[in-house]
Amino acid sequence: MKRVGIVTMHKVVNYGSALQAWATQEVIRRLGYDVLIIDYVYPNAFHIKDKKRNIARSVLQWCLHFCQGFPWEKKRKHFEKFWNDNFNLTQTYPCVESIYNNPPDFDVYVAGSDQIWNPTCIKGDGVFLLDFVTNGKRRISYASSFAQAKLEEKFRKDMADSLRGFFSIAVRESNGVKIVKKLIGKDVPITLDPTLLLRKDDYGPLIKQSSLHIQKPYMLVYILQYAYDPYPYATEFIREVYQQTGLHVVCLDFSAKQHLGIKDMIHLHDAVGPAEFLSLFANASFVITTSFHGTAFALNFGVPFYSLLNDKSSSDDRMGNLLRLCGMEDRGIIINTRKVRVSTSFDINGCETRLRQKREESIAYLQRSLM
């Protein structure tokens, strides 16, 4: 049986990161391979260039967490349990030097998925481009994302040199296709995010691990603000859906900047790990999100949803790509552009057909690349 090693950002306290890592591992396992996630620690000293600034930020975060009752630490414990229970890992590689000095031995190495080629994140770290592989074994990428429209000049040569050593390359968005073409002159396919290679039933064993159970019908609100701030537009949007549906509102993490004037609201700040995250999406009656993986799971689980998109020109078109792929452009709402009449009706049939076809194509790519 061939041994496959995956390099990805698997131990980040982020729902999408954890679940895409598990999904990649699970899909490759189902294809008949002995698969492990290479336990390369990210971030490490290589990615933290400004030590003084990082110390100041850590102190500020500690003060904020103290005032909030340390929800981050409680959340991290949920993630650590998920990692320990569900990831098949190699030995730990705590820094760049450790993996170059003693590289793990596999028959095939897989880079992906998620933003492992985003220069803002990896800072030129060649581990995510499999540069530590010097044994001549096969290197492939699956649904790797740059999360940018173009690369800074300082990253181009090294990235091009690394990509030329890959047996096959697949990216997650159309921007990635253009970047690879410009760097090495090669046309590469777009493949689905690995979380979409599995169906709702496939997540059943993980959902059963959830310690969270909400009895009443609810609308799930999952708003991320690190890329753009969707408020106050999101506030009015959430209120309108609430008024139309009468659903209880469940806010994941700190998705609601204010109470929104909604009495039927549940705030979940620290009780949610990846298993609970899946359970919340699987059992929701409606979803409002600014997250790529929030959009992906709503689509995959057939839950009515709206994705609130950035109103500024953005190099990160992950959600737009996914909505176009599934023929669900009308579920993407650009914030601050117009007053939207919210429709809670939802036809998932056409989306499921497109998703099934793309799922088959993506798995076929993996099969060919791993053989």
C-alpha positions in Angstrom: 0.0 0.0 0.0 1.4 3.4 -1.0 2.1 5.9 1.8 0.9 9.4 1.3 2.0 12.5 3.4 -0.1 15.7 3.5 1.3 19.1 4.2 -1.3 21.6 5.2 -2.3 24.1 7.9 -4.0 21.5 10.1 -3.4 22.7 13.7 -4.7 26.3 13.3 -7.6 27.2 15.6 -9.9 27.7 12.6 -12.8 25.5 11.6 -12.1 25.5 7.9 -8.5 24.6 8.4 -9.2 21.7 10.7 -12.0 20.3 8.6 -10.3 20.6 5.2 -7.3 18.7 6.7 -9.5 15.9 8.0 -11.4 15.8 4.7 -8.2 15.5 2.6 -7.0 12.7 4.9 -10.3 10.9 4.8 -10.7 11.1 1.0 -7.2 9.8 0.4 -7.8 7.0 2.9 -11.0 6.0 1.1 -9.0 5.8 -2.1 -7.0 3.0 -0.5 -3.8 4.7 0.7 -2.0 4.7 4.0 -2.2 8.5 4.7 -0.7 10.7 7.4 -0.7 14.5 7.9 2.9 15.7 8.3 2.8 17.4 11.7 4.6 20.6 10.7 4.0 23.3 13.2 2.4 26.5 11.8 3.0 29.2 12.6 6.6 28.9 13.9 9.5 31.3 14.3 10.0 31.5 10.5 6.5 33.1 10.1 6.9 35.6 13.0 9.3 38.1 11.7 8.6 41.0 14.0 9.2 39.5 17.5 8.6 42.8 19.4 5.4 43.4 17.7 4.3 39.9 18.3 5.0 40.1 22.0 3.0 43.3 22.2 0.1 41.7 20.3 0.3 38.6 22.6 0.0 40.9 25.7 -2.9 42.7 24.2 -4.7 39.5 23.3 -4.1 38.1 26.9 -5.7 41.2 28.4 -8.7 40.9 26.0 -9.1 37.2 26.7 -8.9 37.9 30.5 -11.8 40.4 30.2 -13.8 37.9 28.2 -13.1 34.9 30.5 -10.5 33.2 28.3 -12.9 31.9 25.6 -10.0 31.4 23.2 -8.3 28.9 25.6 -11.6 27.0 26.0 -12.1 26.9 22.3 -8.5 25.7 21.8 -9.2 22.7 24.1 -12.1 21.7 21.8 -9.8 21.9 18.8 -7.0 19.9 20.5 -9.5 17.1 21.3 -10.6 17.1 17.6 -7.0 17.0 16.4 -6.1 14.2 18.8 -9.2 12.1 18.0 -9.2 12.5 14.2 -5.8 13.3 12.7 -3.3 10.6 11.8 0.0 12.4 12.3 3.7 11.9 11.8 6.2 13.0 14.4 6.1 16.7 15.1 8.3 19.1 13.2 8.4 22.3 15.3 10.4 24.4 12.8 11.7 24.7 9.3 15.1 23.2 10.1 13.6 20.1 11.8 11.8 18.9 8.6 14.7 19.7 6.3 17.2 17.9 8.5 15.0 14.8 9.0 12.3 14.7 6.2 9.4 12.2 6.5 9.5 9.4 4.0 6.5 8.8 1.8 5.7 7.5 -1.7 3.7 10.6 -2.6 3.5 14.0 -1.0 0.4 16.2 -1.2 0.4 20.0 -0.7 -3.1 21.3 0.2 -5.7 22.3 0.6 -6.5 25.8 2.0 -4.3 28.9 1.8 -1.0 27.1 2.0 0.4 29.2 -0.9 -0.8 32.6 0.4 2.4 34.6 0.7 0.9 36.7 3.5 0.6 33.5 5.6 3.6 31.4 4.6 6.2 34.3 4.2 8.1 32.3 1.6 8.2 29.1 3.6 9.2 26.3 1.1 7.8 23.5 3.3 4.4 24.3 2.0 5.8 23.9 -1.5 7.3 20.5 -0.5 10.9 21.8 -1.0 12.0 19.4 1.7 11.3 16.4 -0.6 14.7 15.5 -2.0 14.2 11.7 -2.5 12.7 12.1 -6.0 9.3 10.9 -4.9 6.1 12.3 -6.4 4.9 15.8 -5.4 1.3 16.9 -6.1 -1.0 19.7 -5.0 -4.7 19.5 -4.3 -6.9 22.6 -4.3 -4.1 24.8 -3.0 -5.0 28.5 -2.7 -3.0 31.6 -3.1 -5.9 33.7 -1.8 -4.6 36.6 -4.0 -5.0 37.8 -7.5 -1.2 38.2 -8.1 2.1 37.6 -6.3 4.5 40.1 -5.1 7.7 40.1 -7.2 9.9 38.9 -4.3 8.0 35.6 -4.1 7.8 34.7 -7.8 11.1 33.1 -8.7 11.3 30.8 -5.7 7.6 29.8 -6.1 8.1 29.1 -9.8 11.2 27.0 -9.1 9.3 25.0 -6.6 6.2 24.5 -8.7 8.3 23.1 -11.6 9.1 20.1 -9.4 5.5 19.1 -9.0 4.1 16.0 -10.9 0.6 17.6 -10.9 -0.9 20.8 -9.7 -4.5 21.7 -8.9 -5.7 24.9 -7.3 -8.9 26.0 -5.7 -9.8 29.3 -7.5 -9.5 30.9 -10.9 -6.9 33.4 -9.6 -4.7 30.4 -8.8 -5.0 29.2 -12.4 -3.7 32.5 -13.7 -0.9 32.7 -11.2 0.5 29.2 -12.0 0.1 30.0 -15.8 2.1 33.2 -15.4 4.8 31.5 -13.2 5.5 28.3 -15.1 3.3 28.5 -18.3 1.2 25.5 -17.2 -2.6 25.2 -17.4 -3.9 23.6 -14.2 -7.4 22.5 -13.1 -9.6 23.9 -10.4 -10.6 21.3 -7.9 -13.2 21.4 -5.1 -12.2 22.3 -1.5 -11.7 18.9 0.1 -14.6 19.5 2.5 -16.9 19.3 -0.6 -15.6 15.9 -1.7 -17.6 14.4 1.1 -21.3 14.4 1.5 -23.3 15.3 4.6 -23.7 11.6 5.7 -19.9 11.2 5.5 -19.6 13.8 8.3 -21.9 11.8 10.5 -19.2 10.3 12.7 -17.7 13.7 13.4 -21.1 15.3 14.1 -21.8 12.6 16.7 -18.8 13.8 18.6 -20.5 17.2 19.2 -21.3 18.0 22.8 -23.7 20.8 21.6 -27.4 20.3 21.0 -29.9 23.1 20.2 -33.5 22.0 20.4 -35.3 24.9 18.7 -35.1 25.7 15.0 -32.5 28.3 14.4 -30.6 30.6 12.0 -26.9 30.3 12.3 -24.8 33.5 12.0 -21.1 33.0 11.3 -19.5 36.4 10.5 -15.7 36.7 10.1 -14.2 40.2 10.2 -10.5 39.7 9.5 -10.8 40.5 5.8 -13.6 43.1 5.8 -16.2 44.5 8.2 -19.7 43.7 7.0 -21.4 45.8 9.7 -23.7 47.7 10.0 -25.1 46.2 6.8 -25.0 42.7 8.3 -27.0 43.9 11.3 -30.0 44.9 9.2 -29.7 41.8 7.0 -29.8 39.5 10.0 -32.7 41.4 11.5 -34.7 41.1 8.3 -34.2 37.4 8.0 -35.1 37.0 11.7 -38.3 39.0 11.2 -39.3 36.9 8.1 -38.5 33.6 9.6 -39.0 34.0 13.4 -36.1 31.6 13.8 -33.9 31.8 16.9 -30.5 33.3 16.1 -27.3 31.4 17.0 -24.2 33.5 16.7 -20.9 31.6 16.4 -17.8 33.0 18.0 -18.2 36.8 18.2 -20.3 37.1 15.0 -22.7 39.7 16.5 -21.0 43.0 17.3 -24.1 44.1 19.1 -27.3 42.5 20.4 -29.1 43.3 17.1 -32.2 44.0 19.1 -33.1 40.3 18.8 -34.3 38.7 22.0 -34.2 35.1 20.7 -30.4 35.0 20.4 -27.8 32.5 21.6 -24.1 33.5 21.7 -21.6 30.6 21.4 -18.2 32.0 22.2 -16.2 29.1 23.6 -18.2 25.9 23.5 -17.6 25.2 19.8 -14.9 23.0 18.3 -14.9 21.5 14.7 -17.4 18.8 15.6 -19.8 21.3 17.1 -19.3 23.6 14.1 -20.4 20.7 11.8 -23.4 20.0 14.0 -24.5 23.6 13.9 -24.5 23.7 10.1 -26.1 20.2 9.8 -29.0 21.2 11.9 -29.5 24.9 11.0 -32.7 26.0 9.2 -30.9 29.0 7.7 -27.3 30.4 7.6 -25.8 33.9 7.1 -22.1 34.0 6.7 -19.0 35.8 5.4 -16.9 32.7 5.5 -15.8 30.5 2.6 -16.1 27.3 4.6 -19.4 28.6 6.1 -20.7 28.9 2.5 -19.2 25.5 1.6 -20.9 23.7 4.4 -24.3 25.4 3.9 -24.2 24.4 0.2 -23.0 20.9 0.9 -25.6 20.3 3.6 -28.4 21.8 1.6 -29.2 24.6 4.1 -30.8 27.8 2.8 -28.2 30.6 3.2 -26.8 34.0 2.2 -23.1 34.8 1.9 -22.3 38.5 2.5 -19.5 39.5 0.1 -16.9 42.3 0.3 -18.0 45.5 -1.4 -14.4 46.5 -2.1 -12.4 45.1 -5.0 -10.9 42.0 -3.5 -8.2 39.7 -4.6 -9.8 36.9 -2.5 -12.6 35.5 -4.7 -13.0 32.2 -3.0 -16.7 32.5 -2.2 -17.6 34.1 -5.6 -15.9 31.2 -7.4 -17.8 28.6 -5.3 -21.2 30.3 -5.8 -20.6 30.6 -9.6 -19.5 26.9 -9.8 -22.8 25.8 -8.1 -25.0 28.3 -10.0 -25.9 30.0 -6.7 -24.8 33.5 -7.5 -28.1 34.9 -6.2 -27.1 33.7 -2.7 -24.1 36.0 -2.6 -24.9 39.6 -1.5 -22.4 42.4 -1.9 -22.6 44.5 1.3 -23.5 48.2 1.2 -24.6 48.1 -2.5 -28.4 47.9 -2.3 -31.4 47.1 -0.2 -32.0 43.4 -0.7 -35.4 41.7 -0.5 -34.5 38.6 1.4 -35.8 35.4 0.0 -35.9 32.4 2.3 -37.0 30.0 -0.5 -34.2 27.8 -1.7 -33.8 25.3 -4.6 -30.7 23.1 -4.1 -31.3 20.6 -6.9 -29.3 22.4 -9.6 -26.5 23.0 -7.2 -26.3 19.4 -6.1 -26.0 18.3 -9.8 -23.1 20.6 -10.4 -21.5 19.8 -7.1 -21.7 16.1 -7.8 -20.1 16.5 -11.3 -17.3 18.6 -9.9 -16.8 16.2 -7.0 -16.3 13.3 -9.4 -13.8 15.4 -11.5 -11.9 16.4 -8.4 -11.6 12.8 -7.0 -10.6 11.6 -10.5 -7.8 14.1 -10.5 -6.6 12.9 -7.1 -6.8 9.2 -8.2 -4.6 10.0 -11.3 -2.1 12.0 -9.4 -1.6 9.5 -6.6 -1.3 6.4 -8.7 
